[in-house]
């Protein structure tokens, strides 16, 4: 089973897309990737977003590969699906690529100059990275606020 986008989340109105690696067992069982049904990594990301000043209700969680185990070909396919997802969103403003496999997709979006793109770690297995990831997310929040204050239309 491939988890769906959270039906209670922002869906096509998401401002920020958080791209992680692959779903947890909880997400696979729930059939959705969401902040309410996610595993430890998603709960940690929700906490990080909140601490950084980003409202999780405006964020969409996505996995570069929606199943596991996965192969290199699955990661490449996931990158193509991520592009389709961003094309389907009304006004995505930022994408946060978390973890080694997700970060590989960041360079796929050079053709979107107004899209804030940032790559960072996924600290679920290494809590020492938590402060630096929070700083990365704070930078996203700060950049979004600055664009808002400048009246930037995205």
C-alpha positions in Angstrom: 0.0 0.0 0.0 1.2 3.5 -0.8 0.3 6.2 1.7 -1.9 9.0 0.5 -1.6 12.7 1.3 -3.3 13.7 4.5 -7.0 14.4 3.7 -7.1 16.8 6.7 -3.9 18.7 5.7 -3.6 21.7 3.4 -3.5 19.5 0.3 -3.2 21.7 -2.9 -3.0 24.9 -0.7 0.2 23.9 1.1 2.7 26.6 1.4 5.6 24.3 2.5 6.3 20.8 1.4 8.4 18.7 3.7 10.1 15.9 1.8 11.3 13.0 3.9 12.7 9.6 3.0 10.0 6.9 3.3 6.9 6.2 5.4 7.0 4.6 8.8 5.1 1.5 9.6 2.5 3.7 11.3 2.0 5.7 8.1 1.7 2.6 6.0 -0.9 1.1 8.3 -2.8 4.4 8.5 -2.7 4.7 4.7 -1.7 8.4 4.9 1.3 10.5 5.6 0.2 13.1 8.1 1.3 14.9 11.2 -1.5 13.2 13.1 -0.8 9.6 12.1 2.9 9.7 11.5 5.7 7.9 13.2 8.5 9.3 15.3 10.2 11.1 12.4 7.0 12.9 11.4 6.2 13.8 15.0 9.7 15.2 15.4 9.4 17.2 12.2 6.1 18.7 13.4 7.7 19.8 16.6 10.7 21.3 14.7 8.4 23.2 12.3 6.4 24.6 15.2 9.6 25.6 17.1 10.9 27.3 13.9 7.8 29.4 13.5 6.2 27.4 10.6 2.6 26.4 11.0 2.3 22.6 10.4 -1.2 23.1 9.2 0.2 24.9 6.2 2.7 22.2 5.5 2.4 19.0 3.5 4.5 16.0 4.4 5.7 13.8 1.5 8.1 11.0 1.1 10.6 10.8 -1.8 9.7 7.1 -1.8 6.3 6.1 -0.5 7.2 2.5 0.4 10.1 0.4 1.7 12.3 -1.4 1.1 13.3 0.7 -1.9 15.9 0.9 -4.6 17.8 3.6 -6.5 15.2 3.3 -9.3 12.4 3.9 -6.7 14.2 7.1 -5.6 14.4 8.3 -9.2 10.7 7.5 -9.7 9.9 9.3 -6.5 11.7 12.4 -7.8 9.4 12.4 -10.8 6.3 12.1 -8.6 7.5 15.0 -6.4 7.6 17.2 -9.5 4.0 16.2 -10.3 3.0 16.9 -6.7 4.5 20.4 -6.8 2.8 21.0 -10.2 -0.5 20.1 -8.6 -0.2 22.6 -5.7 -1.6 26.0 -6.1 1.3 28.1 -4.7 4.0 26.1 -3.1 6.4 28.5 -1.5 9.1 26.3 0.0 10.3 22.7 -0.1 12.4 21.3 2.7 14.3 18.2 1.7 15.1 16.2 4.8 17.5 13.3 4.8 20.0 11.9 2.4 17.6 10.4 -0.2 15.2 13.4 -0.2 18.1 15.9 -0.5 19.0 14.4 -3.9 15.9 15.8 -5.4 16.6 19.4 -4.5 18.5 20.1 -7.7 15.5 19.0 -9.8 13.8 22.4 -9.1 16.3 25.0 -10.5 13.6 26.0 -12.9 11.5 27.4 -10.1 13.4 30.5 -9.0 10.7 31.7 -6.6 10.5 28.4 -4.8 12.5 28.4 -1.5 14.5 25.2 -1.5 16.5 24.0 1.5 18.2 20.7 2.3 18.7 19.5 5.8 19.2 16.5 8.0 16.4 14.2 9.4 17.5 14.1 13.0 15.3 11.2 14.2 18.3 8.9 14.4 20.8 11.6 15.5 19.3 14.0 18.0 22.5 16.1 18.0 21.4 17.4 14.6 18.1 18.8 16.0 19.4 22.3 16.7 20.9 22.7 13.2 17.7 21.4 11.5 15.7 23.9 13.6 18.0 26.7 12.4 17.4 25.6 8.8 13.7 25.7 9.3 13.9 29.1 11.0 15.6 30.3 7.9 12.7 29.1 5.8 10.2 30.8 8.2 12.2 34.0 8.2 12.5 34.1 4.3 8.7 33.5 4.0 8.0 36.4 6.4 10.4 38.6 4.5 8.7 37.8 1.2 5.3 38.5 2.8 6.4 41.9 4.1 7.8 42.8 0.7 4.5 41.9 -0.9 6.1 39.2 -2.9 3.6 37.4 -5.0 4.5 33.9 -5.5 
